Amino acid sequence: MNSIGIVTDSHCGINRQTARELGIMVLPMPFYIDDKCYYEESTLTRDAFFRYQKAGAAVTTSQPSPAAVMEIWDQALKLYDKILYMPISSGLSGSCLAAQGLARDEAYEGRVLVVDHGRISTPLHRMILDTLELIEEGYSAEQIREILEKHRSDMVIYLGVQTLEYLKKGGRITPATAALGTLLQIKPVLQLDVQKLDAVKKCHGFVKAKHFMIDTLRHDLETRFRSQYEAGEVHLLAASSATEQETAEWVAEIRQAFPGQEILCDDLSLGICCHTGPGALGIGCSCRPKRP
């Protein structure tokens, strides 16, 4: 039996094939579409999600049931002595808090360690890769959780949104603001940081939104993350709910702006797509966790 395993949920942006390659387990997240429950990558594909969204369906996220969480834990504990459970950020969902309560059950106490990492989508994918490195280096599950939670704020991602429609539906902006913004071709840039998803800039046109995101990340690397960046311990991230061509062009823009840097690019988590809709593009970074 292996010592430490990783279980996460589908808000991480890691698809089934990549999960198998990494040797991790991913719990499909539930979504309600016109009051019918679907499960990401199980009974709900990305294409279907966006078709429903574009057709005007009511799309909302939901927490997994305790039974579903415990079922995947039980499966993992047949393979591992201990597991690190890394659900969606506690700032964006109650899933983490609920899991912490379940982990206090006698069957899981000391064997399931819930990590309150503050991340979702590509930043969570990157943290899972960091976790695999820490396991390989021989750290204990308890040490790894402490390291990850200590450095959870060492990341940021910016998201450029093509339409205001889904921010309006999610209640993040008023219908009047959405109507005026659409008229003026306003393309908001959102910042996904620990515990929050907030608007940071309103740009006139999507080209300006992309330039703003690249310039803002460059500023972050020169200031907030300067020491890590100069030490080569910063990973560049990208995320997209746009077409393959738009995504490829976006990654090429990032490479041009940051030559020689590797970029981890994922499909944007459907949990975030509920707010952004199709066509969103993201850029960010995540720092390698410091070892004690």
N, C-alpha and C positions, 0 to 999 in steps of 0.2 A: 504493500500500500504506500502510495506517495504521501509525503508529509503535508503539503499545503496545496489547496486548489483554489480556483477563482470562480465565483458565480456573480453574474451581473444581470442587468435587464436590457431590453432592446432599445432603451433610450441612449445606450452607449454608441449607437451607430455602427456597431460591428455586425456584419451579416453572418449568416449561418456557415458559409464556407470558410470565412476568415476565422470564426470561432473554433471550428474544427481544427484548423491549422495551428491555432494558438494553444489548443487544449483547454479551453475555458467553456463554461456553460452559460447560456443566455436565456433568461426568462422572457417569453413574449409578453409585451404589455397590451392591456385591453384598451380599446377605443370604442366609444359609442357614436354611431352614425345613424342619425334619425332614430335614436332609442334602441338600436340593435347593436349588440356587442360583437366586436371583431378583435382578433389578436394579430399583432404586428408580425409579419413574415410567416404567419401560420394560416390564418384565414383572411388576412388583409395584406395585399401587395402594395408597393408604393404607387404603381400606376392606378390601381383601384382607388386608393386614398385620394389622389389628386383629381380623379374623375368625379368622385363624390363631392369633393371640396368645390370644384369649379361649377358643379351643377347646383350649388347652393344648399347642400345638405348640412344639417347641424352636426358638427364634428367636435367631440370633446374627449379629453383624456380621462383615464380612471386609474385608480390604484389596483394592483393585483390582489386577489383574494388571499387571506392567510393560508388557505389550503394549498393554493398554487405555489406560494413561497415555500412552505414546508415540504411539499412534494419534491421540488427541485433540490432543496437542501438534503433531503433523505437520499436522493440519487447520488449527490456529490459525496456525501459522507460514507458511501459504500466504496468510494475510490480514494478518499483522502482522510488523513487523521483530523485535519482542521481545514476550514474554508474561510476565505475572505469574501464576504458578500458586499458588493459594490453597486447599490441601486442608484437611481436618479438622485441628484442633489436634494438635501433636506430643505433647501430654500425654495425649491420649485415644486415639491410634492411632499405629501405626508408619508410616502412609502418607506423612507428611511427610519422615521420614528416608529412606525408600525413594526418594521423588521427588528428594531432594537428591542421592542417589547417581546416579540416572539423568541428572540435569541436568549432571553432570560429563562425560558422554559428548561426544565431539567434535562430534556433530551438534547438540547443544543448548547447549554451553558458551557463555555470554555472550548467549544468545538466550532461554533459559528461566530465569527467576529465581523460585525457590521461596521463598514468604513464610512464615516460621514465626510466624504471627500469634496463636496461642494461643486460637482461637475456634471455635465451632460454632453452628449454628442462627441465630437472629435476630441475635446479636452479629456473626456473620460476614457476614450479609446487610448489616448496617449498615456494616461495614468495606469491603465491596465498593462501596457507594455513596460512601463517603469516597474510595476509590481512583479511582473515575470522576471525582470532583471534582478530585483531584490531577492526573490525566491532562489534564483540561481546562485546568488552570492552567499546564500546560507543564513539570511536573517530569519528570525522566528516570525510567526504570524503576528504576535503581539508587537514586535518591533516594527514590522512593516506597517501595521495600522497606525502606529504612533508617527512614523516618518511621513506617511501620506497625509494624515490629517494636519500635521505641523506645516506642511508645504502646500496645502491645497490652494492657497491664494496666489501661488506663483504661476499664474496663467491669465490669459484674457483672450476673448474672441469678439470680433466685430462682425455684424451681419447687415448687409445692405438689402433692403426690401423693395421689391418692384411695385407692390400694390398695397394700399392702405385698407383694403377690404377686410382682411382677416384680423388686423389689429382692431378694427371697428367691431367685428363680431365677437372678439374676445373681451371687449369692454375696455381696452387699453387706450382708445381714443374715442371721442364722441362722433356721431354720424355727421354733424356739421363740420367738424375738423377734417374728417375723411373726405367729405365732398369738396371742401375748399382746397385741401391738399392735392386731390386728384386733378382739379381744375388748373392748379399752378404747377403741376408736374413735380410735386414734392416726393422725394424718395428718402425715407428715414433710414438712419443707421442706428442699429441697436447694439448695445454692449452687453455681452453675456459674461458676467463675472460671478464670483462666489455668491450664492444666495439670491441672485437677481438677474432680470432681463429688462433693461431700461433703454429708452431712446436717448441718444447723446448728440445727434446732429440731424438737421433737416436740410437735404441737398436738393438743388434744382436740377433734376436729371440723374440718371443712374450712372453715367460716366463720372460725374463729379462725386457721387457716393463712393465709387470704387477708388478714385484717387484719394479721397478723404481717408478711407480705411487703410490704404497702404501707407500714407503719410503719418497717420496716427500710430500705426504699429511701429513704424520706423522710429518715431519719437519715443515710444515705450521702450524700445530696445536700447536707445541711447540714454535713457534716464532710469526708469523704474527697474529694468532688467539688465542694466549695463554690465554689472560685474559677471553675471551668468553668461551673457552674450559674448563678452570678451573671452571668457573661459571656454567657449564652445559647448556650453551646457543648456542651450535653448533650442527647442524643436519648433519649427514653423508648422502651422496647421492651416487647413482650408476645409470648407464645408459648402455644400451646394444642394439646392432643391431646383436647380435650373437644368436645362438640357445637357446632354453629353458634350455637345460642341461648345456651349457657353461655359461649361465647367472647365473644359480643356483650355479655352482661351483665357479664363481667369487664372488658372494655375500657371500658364505661360507668363501672364503679367506679373504674378508674384515672383516667379523665377527671375524675370528681368530686373525686378526691383531689388531682389536679394540674391544675387548670383552666387552659385556654389552651395546654396543651402538646400537640404533635403526637405520635402514638403509631404506631410501626411494629409491626404485629402479623402474625405468620406462624404457619402450622402448625408445631408442634414437630417438629424433625428426627426421622426414624424411628430414627436411631442413638441418640438420647436416649430415644425411646419404648420401646426395648428394655428400659430400666431403670424407666421411669415407668409404662408401660401407658397405657390410655385415661383421659381425664378429668383429665389434669394441666393446670395453669395456671401461667404464668410472668410475671414482671415484672422489668424491669431497666433499665439505662441504658448508653449508650456515649458517650464524649466525642469531640468533633471533634479529630482529630490536629493538634497544633501544627505550624505551618510553621517551617522553619529560618530 
